[in-house]
């Protein structure tokens, strides 16, 4: 493993710094928005703007890379990100923040595509699983660490926004000074939603709903915290718990999913997510219970994303996997745009605590649909160990790389070889 990481350590360090800056930015929107007196609906629109930009960037970044190359795209988007983070406290208006969020989502998506292209180029059939796993861990650690940095400043002034901008700017140094040019990114055209639905209905519906739940957690979690009277430190801890659970649960859930019916795992995890929503809602003034709900809700969301990808691959040929992965990323993005808007409307009209109700109902719909799909057909045999801990929000490059890794696992199983461990 050390030998594998030695080839990509600079990229991973850069990714951690990027996620430190971007993770601070996500929580700061809720904290500073409360200071500025923005309505919940306005903050929901601002949150959704990020995912609109992210989805657009995922489609356009490969074309930009083919035109001018990885290094120029990476440096240009990084400059816009750094400038955008500083601009937030300068233009404290909802419309301006929506534009900035859209721009940052676009830039972040392009940065992901570029970095993940470099990582994928550095991987071999034997190391791809390990490198992707290390990349996803680096992303999660960066987001969790970002919440700790928020405790060193005050969201009411520009200090934390400047700090996030500095971290993003620093992140590009180890990456740009260590990488070599790679072939232009060539993201495969996503499978149409109709075709994807015909192969894996549970994954298509489930990952759309999961996109809504993930965007609600990551985008509206800080809004919920501020509106229920949490301090800045408590809001930071609350958001950190959402991602800490994912880091802890990812491996054991992945191990189990390769050894039993994935649909049962999907229903079980979604049921735990629904229970987490109920727990958080009933927690009330007991902060420990609310934090436990966040830990459990976040802990099942990320593994569910990877589980839906692996479950879809169980139904496909190796040639279909990359296109299906692209279709799932697009479906997830649509859910991520709608989720904060829906949650923001309920929070605006029925109170902040409906944050938990929306999460619980969303997971509950996944449970109901999953049970219905199980009742309609027999269990799908798991032939390969194709679960790989891809985090929600990864670009199509990483998701397609995970699909390629799953295809390699399937081919090895067909040839009677031992699959490569992650």
C-alpha positions in Angstrom: 0.0 0.0 0.0 2.9 2.4 0.8 4.4 1.8 -2.6 1.0 2.5 -4.2 0.6 5.8 -2.3 4.1 6.9 -3.0 3.1 7.5 -6.6 0.1 9.7 -5.8 0.9 11.2 -2.4 1.1 14.8 -3.8 -2.3 14.5 -5.4 -3.8 13.2 -2.2 -2.2 16.0 -0.1 -3.6 18.5 -2.6 -7.1 16.9 -2.4 -7.1 17.2 1.4 -6.3 20.9 1.2 -9.0 21.4 -1.5 -11.6 19.7 0.7 -10.5 21.7 3.8 -11.3 24.9 1.9 -14.5 23.5 0.2 -15.7 21.9 3.4 -15.3 25.2 5.3 -17.2 27.0 2.5 -20.2 24.6 2.8 -20.7 25.2 6.5 -19.9 28.9 6.3 -22.8 29.4 4.0 -25.2 28.4 6.8 -23.3 30.3 9.5 -22.8 33.6 7.6 -26.3 33.4 6.0 -27.8 33.4 9.5 -25.7 36.4 10.4 -26.9 38.2 7.3 -30.5 37.4 8.0 -31.1 35.3 4.8 -34.3 33.3 4.8 -34.2 29.5 4.8 -35.7 29.5 1.3 -32.9 31.8 0.1 -30.2 29.5 1.7 -31.8 26.5 0.1 -31.6 28.1 -3.4 -28.0 29.1 -2.7 -27.3 25.5 -1.7 -28.9 24.1 -4.8 -26.9 26.5 -7.0 -23.7 24.6 -6.1 -25.1 21.3 -7.4 -26.4 22.9 -10.6 -22.9 24.2 -11.2 -21.4 20.8 -10.3 -23.6 18.9 -12.7 -22.8 21.4 -15.5 -19.1 21.3 -14.8 -19.0 17.5 -14.9 -20.3 17.8 -18.5 -18.1 20.6 -19.7 -14.8 20.0 -18.0 -13.7 17.1 -20.2 -14.2 19.3 -23.3 -12.2 22.1 -21.7 -9.4 19.7 -20.9 -9.3 18.4 -24.4 -9.0 22.0 -25.7 -6.3 23.4 -23.4 -5.0 20.6 -21.3 -5.2 19.5 -17.6 -2.8 22.0 -16.1 -4.4 25.1 -17.6 -7.9 24.0 -16.7 -6.9 23.0 -13.2 -5.1 26.3 -12.5 -7.8 28.4 -14.0 -10.6 26.8 -12.1 -8.6 26.9 -8.9 -8.1 30.7 -9.4 -11.8 31.2 -9.8 -12.5 29.1 -6.7 -10.1 31.1 -4.6 -11.6 34.4 -5.8 -15.1 33.2 -5.3 -14.5 32.3 -1.6 -13.2 35.7 -0.9 -16.1 37.4 -2.6 -18.8 36.0 -0.3 -18.3 38.5 2.5 -17.9 41.3 0.0 -21.3 40.8 -1.7 -23.6 39.6 1.0 -26.8 39.3 -1.1 -28.7 36.0 -1.8 -28.6 36.5 -5.6 -24.9 37.1 -5.5 -24.3 34.1 -3.3 -26.3 31.9 -5.6 -24.1 33.0 -8.6 -21.0 32.4 -6.5 -22.2 28.9 -5.4 -23.0 28.0 -9.0 -19.5 29.1 -10.1 -17.8 27.3 -7.2 -19.8 24.1 -8.0 -18.7 24.3 -11.6 -15.1 24.9 -10.7 -15.1 22.2 -8.1 -16.5 19.7 -10.5 -13.8 20.6 -13.1 -11.1 20.3 -10.4 -12.4 16.8 -9.5 -12.4 15.7 -13.1 -8.8 16.9 -13.6 -7.5 15.4 -10.3 -9.3 12.2 -10.8 -8.0 11.9 -14.4 -4.5 12.2 -13.0 -5.2 9.6 -10.3 -6.8 7.2 -12.8 -3.8 7.6 -15.2 -1.4 6.7 -12.4 -3.3 3.6 -11.5 -2.9 0.1 -12.9 -5.4 -2.8 -12.9 -3.7 -4.0 -9.7 -3.6 -0.6 -7.9 -6.8 1.1 -9.1 -8.9 0.0 -6.1 -6.4 1.0 -3.5 -5.8 4.4 -5.1 -9.5 5.2 -5.4 -10.1 4.1 -1.8 -7.2 6.4 -0.6 -8.6 9.3 -2.7 -12.1 8.9 -1.1 -10.6 8.7 2.4 -8.6 11.9 1.7 -11.7 13.7 0.6 -13.7 12.7 3.7 -10.8 13.6 6.1 -10.5 17.0 4.5 -14.2 17.7 5.0 -14.1 16.6 8.7 -10.9 18.6 9.3 -12.5 21.7 7.8 -15.1 21.7 10.5 -12.4 21.9 13.1 -10.9 24.9 11.4 -14.2 26.8 11.6 -13.7 27.0 15.4 -10.7 29.3 15.0 -12.7 32.3 13.6 -15.9 34.2 13.5 -18.3 33.7 10.6 -19.4 37.3 11.0 -16.2 38.6 9.5 -14.1 37.7 6.5 -11.4 35.7 8.3 -12.8 32.2 7.7 -13.6 32.9 4.1 -10.0 34.2 3.5 -8.7 31.1 5.3 -10.7 28.8 3.0 -9.4 30.7 0.0 -5.8 30.3 1.1 -6.3 26.6 1.7 -7.7 26.1 -1.8 -4.8 28.2 -3.3 -2.2 26.2 -1.4 -3.8 22.9 -2.6 -2.7 23.4 -6.2 1.0 23.7 -5.4 1.8 20.0 -4.6 -0.5 18.8 -7.4 0.8 21.1 -10.2 4.5 20.7 -9.2 4.3 16.9 -9.2 2.0 15.7 -11.9 2.8 14.9 -15.5 0.6 15.6 -18.5 -2.0 12.9 -19.2 -4.3 12.1 -22.1 -7.3 14.4 -22.3 -10.2 13.3 -20.2 -12.8 11.3 -22.1 -15.8 10.8 -20.0 -18.1 8.2 -21.6 -21.5 9.4 -22.6 -23.9 8.5 -19.7 -26.5 5.8 -20.2 -30.0 7.3 -20.7 -32.2 7.3 -17.7 -34.8 5.1 -19.5 -32.1 2.5 -20.3 -30.6 2.8 -16.8 -34.0 2.3 -15.2 -34.6 -0.8 -17.3 -31.5 -2.4 -16.0 -31.5 -1.3 -12.3 -34.7 0.3 -11.2 -33.9 0.3 -7.5 -30.5 2.0 -8.1 -32.0 4.7 -10.4 -34.8 5.6 -8.0 -32.6 5.1 -4.9 -29.7 7.2 -6.0 -32.0 10.1 -7.0 -33.4 10.1 -3.5 -30.0 9.7 -2.0 -28.8 12.7 -3.9 -31.6 14.7 -2.2 -30.6 13.3 1.2 -26.9 14.0 0.8 -27.4 17.6 -0.4 -29.8 18.2 2.4 -27.2 17.0 5.0 -24.2 18.7 3.5 -25.9 21.9 2.4 -28.7 22.5 4.9 -27.1 20.9 8.0 -25.4 24.1 9.0 -28.6 26.0 8.4 -30.5 23.6 10.7 -27.8 24.1 13.4 -27.9 27.9 13.3 -31.7 28.0 13.4 -31.9 25.7 16.4 -29.5 27.8 18.4 -26.3 25.9 18.1 -23.0 27.7 18.6 -20.4 27.8 15.8 -18.4 25.0 17.5 -21.6 22.9 17.8 -22.6 23.5 14.2 -19.1 22.5 13.1 -19.3 19.3 15.2 -22.7 18.5 13.8 -21.5 18.7 10.2 -18.3 16.8 11.1 -20.4 14.0 12.6 -22.3 13.6 9.3 -19.0 12.7 7.6 -17.3 10.9 10.5 -20.0 8.2 10.4 -19.4 7.7 6.7 -15.6 7.2 7.4 -16.3 4.6 10.1 -19.0 2.6 8.4 -17.7 2.4 4.9 -15.4 -0.6 5.2 -17.6 -3.0 7.2 -20.7 -2.2 5.1 -18.6 -2.8 1.9 -17.4 -6.1 3.3 -20.9 -7.2 4.1 -22.3 -6.1 0.7 -20.0 -8.4 -1.2 -21.3 -11.4 0.8 -25.1 -11.0 0.8 -28.0 -9.7 -1.3 -27.3 -6.1 -1.9 -31.0 -5.2 -1.9 -31.3 -6.4 1.6 -28.3 -4.2 2.5 -29.8 -1.2 0.7 -33.1 -1.6 2.6 -31.3 -2.1 5.9 -29.1 1.0 5.5 -32.0 3.1 4.4 -34.0 1.9 7.4 -31.2 3.0 9.6 -31.2 6.4 7.9 -34.9 6.8 8.5 -34.4 5.8 12.1 -31.6 8.4 12.4 -34.0 11.1 11.2 -36.5 10.1 13.9 -33.7 10.1 16.5 -32.5 13.5 15.5 -36.1 14.9 15.5 -36.8 13.5 19.0 -33.5 14.6 20.3 -34.8 18.1 20.9 -32.5 20.0 23.3 -30.3 16.9 24.0 -27.3 17.7 21.8 -25.8 14.3 22.3 -28.9 12.6 20.7 -28.9 15.1 17.8 -25.2 14.4 17.2 -25.9 10.6 17.3 -28.6 11.1 14.7 -26.2 13.0 12.5 -23.5 10.4 12.9 -25.9 7.6 11.9 -27.6 9.5 9.0 -24.3 10.5 7.5 -22.8 7.1 8.2 -25.3 5.3 6.0 -25.5 7.9 3.2 -22.0 7.5 1.7 -22.0 3.6 1.9 -25.5 3.6 0.3 -24.1 5.6 -2.7 -21.3 3.0 -3.3 -23.8 0.2 -2.7 -26.1 1.5 -5.4 -23.1 1.6 -7.8 -22.1 -2.0 -7.0 -25.7 -3.2 -7.2 -26.1 -1.7 -10.6 -22.9 -3.4 -11.8 -24.3 -6.7 -10.8 -26.8 -6.4 -13.6 -24.5 -5.2 -16.4 -21.9 -6.5 -18.7 -18.4 -5.0 -18.3 -18.9 -2.8 -21.4 -22.0 -1.2 -19.9 -20.6 -0.4 -16.5 -18.9 3.0 -17.3 -21.9 4.4 -19.2 -24.2 3.3 -16.4 -22.0 5.0 -13.8 -22.2 8.2 -15.7 -26.0 7.9 -15.8 -26.1 7.4 -12.0 -23.9 10.5 -11.4 -26.4 12.5 -13.4 -29.4 11.1 -11.6 -27.7 11.8 -8.2 -27.0 15.3 -9.3 -30.7 15.9 -10.1 -31.7 14.7 -6.7 -29.0 16.9 -5.1 -30.5 20.0 -6.8 -34.1 19.3 -5.7 -33.3 18.1 -2.2 -32.2 21.4 -0.6 -35.1 23.3 -2.3 -37.6 20.9 -0.9 -36.0 20.8 2.6 -35.7 24.6 2.6 -39.4 25.1 1.8 -40.4 22.8 4.7 -38.0 24.4 7.1 -39.2 27.9 6.2 -42.9 27.1 6.7 -42.9 24.3 9.3 -39.8 25.0 11.3 -36.1 24.0 11.4 -36.7 20.6 12.9 -38.4 19.4 9.7 -34.9 19.0 8.5 -35.0 15.6 10.2 -38.5 14.7 8.9 -37.5 15.3 5.3 -34.4 13.1 5.8 -36.4 10.4 7.5 -39.1 10.4 4.8 -36.6 10.3 2.0 -34.8 7.3 3.4 -38.2 5.8 4.2 -39.2 6.0 0.5 -36.0 4.1 -0.4 -37.0 1.4 2.1 -40.5 1.1 0.7 -39.3 0.9 -2.9 -36.6 -1.5 -2.0 -39.0 -3.9 -0.3 -41.3 -3.7 -3.3 -38.5 -4.6 -5.6 -37.5 -7.5 -3.4 -41.1 -8.8 -3.4 -41.2 -8.7 -7.2 -38.2 -10.8 -7.9 -35.5 -13.2 -6.6 -32.2 -12.2 -5.1 -29.4 -11.2 -7.4 -26.4 -13.4 -6.9 -23.2 -11.5 -6.0 -20.5 -12.9 -8.2 -17.6 -10.4 -7.6 -16.3 -8.2 -4.8 -17.2 -5.1 -6.7 -18.0 -2.7 -3.9 -15.7 0.3 -3.8 -16.2 3.2 -1.4 -16.9 6.0 -3.8 -18.1 9.1 -2.0 -21.2 11.1 -3.1 -20.1 14.1 -5.1 -17.2 12.4 -7.0 -17.0 13.3 -10.6 -18.0 10.9 -13.5 -14.2 10.2 -13.9 -13.9 8.6 -10.5 -17.3 6.8 -10.7 -16.4 5.4 -14.2 -13.0 4.3 -12.8 -14.8 2.5 -10.1 -17.0 0.9 -12.8 -13.8 -0.1 -14.7 -12.4 -1.6 -11.5 -15.6 -3.6 -11.0 -15.3 -4.9 -14.6 -11.8 -6.0 -13.9 -13.0 -7.8 -10.8 -15.7 -9.6 -12.9 -13.2 -10.6 -15.5 -10.8 -12.0 -12.9 -13.7 -14.0 -11.3 -14.7 -15.4 -14.7 -11.1 -16.5 -15.2 -10.9 -18.1 -11.8 -8.5 -15.6 -10.4 -8.6 -14.0 -6.9 -10.1 -10.4 -7.1 -7.7 -7.6 -6.2 -8.4 -6.3 -2.6 -9.0 -2.6 -2.0 
